[in-house]
Amino acid sequence: MTTPSMIETKENAPASGDSVESRRYNRIKRWLGVADFVVGFGLLVVLLATGWSGTLRDLAERGAFQNYPFAVFLYVLMLLLISKAIGTPLEYYEFRLEHRYNLSNQKFRSWLWDECKGLILGLIMATIVVELLYALMRQTPQHWWIAAWAVFLGLMILLAQVAPVVLFPIFYKFEPLENEELRRRLIVPKKARRRMPRLPGSEQPGASF
């Protein structure tokens, strides 16, 4: 016989594989994501509301000696440096969080070097995007948003193909899997995967009760 207390216990019990620690970790990660968005959005609002964006623009123009493309680069550089300085405490907290839950063994020096590489890479990509955007505005002032959509769509497709080969190795070290038994279990031939029967009520091909 099922009692109300038993029902309440079943409802409050965590799902299989979803421990208290994992739920706490995921909750903290979600709040870190929200905080990062709020900080970034707040920075843009402050720059526009206070007129500091115009100040950065004037500094970039003076530093570039009226060279427009270089002025755009300097503006993007200053904006990224300010954003990085404000967001670094959150990124460092996330670095410590991964170690607290034993999800990373990366050293602080390695993490700091990854942050520098990310800043340089972000500067290059942001400069390319902004330069392209302003070039399209100058060339097609009436329909620049259509041209921008087409160009950025092509860039996203190209980036999806290039990133695993060029960008990911900058931050991660890839090595062949030495455990042959585990490799055979992970790499299932497509033909064998298609031949696996789908049983009623199963979510994956070949699942059994």
Buried (B, 14 or more C-beta within 10 A) or exposed (E): EEEEEEEEEEEEEEEEEEEEEEEEBEEBBEEBEEBBEEBEEEBEEEBEEEEEBEEBBEBBBEBBEEEEEBBBBBBBBBBBEBBBEEBEEBBBEBBEBBEEEEEBEEEEEEBEEBBEEBBEEBBEBBBEBBBBBBBBEEEEEEEBEEBBEEBBEEBEEEEEEEEEEEEEEEEEEEEEEEEEEEEEEEEEEEEEEEEEEEEEEEEEBEEEE
